[in-house]
C-alpha cells in the first residue's frame, strides 16, 4: 500500500506518515474533520482528497482557494505516481510505495493529469498566500489588557480563553456582590479577540456600551466590569 509523507516544505523533516488502504478515500485540509489535517491558513478547510480506485490513486483539488500542486504543476485532478510531490499551502505530501511493493504501470492512460492554466492563477495565488500570511501574523500577535482603574500592571491575553470574575481561580479577579463567578470571557480567535458576557447581574461594558452577548474587540477598546476598567493594546 502507498504512503503519504507529510513535511513542512519539501526538504524539511518528516512530520507524519499516512497509509492509503485499497478502496479508501482520504480528505486533506485545515479542519479537524479531515483525515490529514494541515494547520496552516494557506490551506482551505477541505482542500483536496485522494480516492483509491482499483490499483490507482486519484488526487482531486476541492476548489481550494490557493490550489493544489503536483511536482510544482497546478492541477485540478491527477493520478498519483510513485515519487510525486504534492504541495498544499506551505506543506508537501510525498506519495510513494513501500519498498518491495509492486508499482502499478505508470504508462496507463489513467495517469493523465488534468492541468489548469497557471499563468494568471499563480499571480492570484501569490496575493492569496500573502493575505494568508498576514492573517497568520495577526493571529500570532498577543493582546495586552492594561489596567486604567481597579488594578495594576498588564494582563497578557496569551490563552485561548481568559476568564474574568470574582472566582479566585479567574485569570482576572473582579470583586463585587453583583459580579458573577465568571462574569465574562475573552476568547482568542484567528480574526482577533472577542469579549462575551457569561453571568452575574453586572454586565461588562466596552466603550461605555453594555455587552449582552459577544462583541469583537479592537485596538484601544476600554473594557469595564464592576469597579475594574482596562484597555486593550495589541502588541
N, C-alpha and C positions, 0 to 999 in steps of 0.2 A: 504494500500500500504506500502511496506517496506521502511526503511530509512537507508541511509548510513551516519554514523557519522565520520567525518574526525578529526583525532587527530595527534599531533606530539608525536609519541611514544604511547604505549598502555595506560599508566596511566596518561597522560597529559590531560589538559583541552580541551574541545571541541573547534574546530576551526569553523566548519560549518556542517550543515546537508543537505543532498540531498535526495529528494523523488524519488522513481522509479515508474513511471507510467506503466500500462499494455501496452505491445507491444512496449515499449521504448528500445532503445539501448543507453548506456552511455559509453563514452570513458574517459579514465583516463591517464594522462601523464603530462609532463612538459610544452608542448607548449600550448599557449593560445587558440588554436582551440578546445581543449578538453572540455568536459562537466565538468569534475572535474580536475582542474589544481593544480598540486603539484610542487611548485617551489623548487626543490632540484636536485643537479647534479647527484645524485644516481638514479634518475628517468628518464627513457627514454622519448623521445619526445612523442611517442604514446606507452604507457607501457602496458595497459590492457583494456578490455572492459567488460561490463555486458549487456547481452541480456535478456529481459523479454520474456519468451516462455510460453504461456498459463499462468499457475499459478506458474511457476518456473522461476528461475533466474540463468543464466549460466555466470560464470566468466571465461574469457579466457585471458591467457597471450599472448601478441602480439610480441613474440620473443624478449622480452626486454633484455637488457644487464645484469641486476642484478637480474632478476627473480621476480616472484610474489609468495607470501607465504600465505597459509590459515592455521591458528592455528599452525604456525611455520613449516608447511609442504610445501615444494616446489611443485608447481602444474603447469600443462600445461593448464588444464581446470577443473572446479569444479562447481557442482550445489550447490549454496549457501543455507545454513540452518540458522535458527534463532540463533543469537549469534555468528556467525562466525567472526573471526578477520582476516582481510586481511592486510598483511604487504607489502608496496611498498616503497622501499628506507628506509627512517627514519620515515615514516608516517604510520599510521594504519587507516583502514576504518572498522568500526563495522557495520555489517549487522544485522538489527533487524526489527521485525514487530511492528507496533503501538500497544499500549495497547488495548486489547479487540478485536484485529483483528484476524480472523481465520488463523491459521498457516497451510500450506499445509502438507500433510503426508510426513514425512522425511524418511520413510522406502521405498519410491518409488525407483525402480531400477535406475531412472534417477540420483539419488543423489550419484552415484558412482563418485569418484574422479579419474581423470587421473593423476597419480603421476609419477614424474621423479626421476631418481636415484640422490640422494642428496649428496652422499659422495664426489665425485670429484667436483661436482658443487659448494658445499659450500666453498671448497678451492679456486676455481676460483672467487667466489663471494667476498670472503674476500679481494682478490687482487684488484678486480674491485672497491669495495667500498673505499679501501684505495686510489686508484688513483683518485676517485671522490672527496674524502675529500681533497686531495692535491690540486686538481683543484679549489675546493671551497675556500680553504685557500688562494690560489693565487689570486682569484677574490677579496677577502676581503682586499688585500694589496693596499695601496694607494701610487701612484707615486707622486713625487715632482719635479718641474722644478726649478732649481737653476740658477739665472742669472750669466752669465760669462761676459756679456757686455750689456750695454743699459738699465740697471735696477738694482734694489737692492732687496735682500731678496729671499724668496721662494714662489712658487705658488703651492698649493696642488691640485692635479687632482682628486678631490672627486666627481665631477659632471660626468654624463654620457657623456656630450658633453661640451668641453671647447673651446670657440671661441677666435681667435686671429685676430686682425685687427686694423684699425685706427678709427673705430666706437667707440665713447666714452663708449658705452654700452658693449663692448667686455670684456671678462674676463682678457685678456692680451692686452693692448693697445700698438700698434706699429705705430708710426707716419711716414710720408713719402708720397710724391706725388704719387709714383708708387705702394704703398701698398693698397690693397683692403680694402673696408669697413669691410668685413670678408675675410681675406687673407687665413686663414687655420683653421682647427678644429682638436682637439684631442679627439677621442672617446674612452670611456672605455668599453671594451668588455670582455666576460668571459675568453678569452685567452690572454688578455693584452691590451696595448694602441696602437692606430693607428692614425697617422697624415695624414690628407687629404688636398690637395690643393683645395681652393674654388674659389678665384677670385683675380684680380689685376695683374698688369704687373710684380710685384715682386713675384716670386715663392719661397716657402720655400725650405730649404736645410737640409738634415740630413747627418751628417758626410761628408760635402762638396759635396754631391750628390743632384742635383735638384730633387724635388718631383713634378711630373706632375699629379699624380693621388692620390694614397694612399699607405702608407707603414707602416708596423708594427714596433713599437719602442722597443728597447732593453735597458737594464741597461747601463747607462753612454753614451747613444747616445747624440750627440750635435746637437741642432736644431737652425737654423738661419733664421730669417725673417727680412728683412730690416737691420736696424742697431742693432737689438737685437740678442743676442746669449745666449742660455740656454742649460743646461744639465739635462737629465732625471736621477733621482735616485729613485729606488723602495725601499721603507722602509720595 
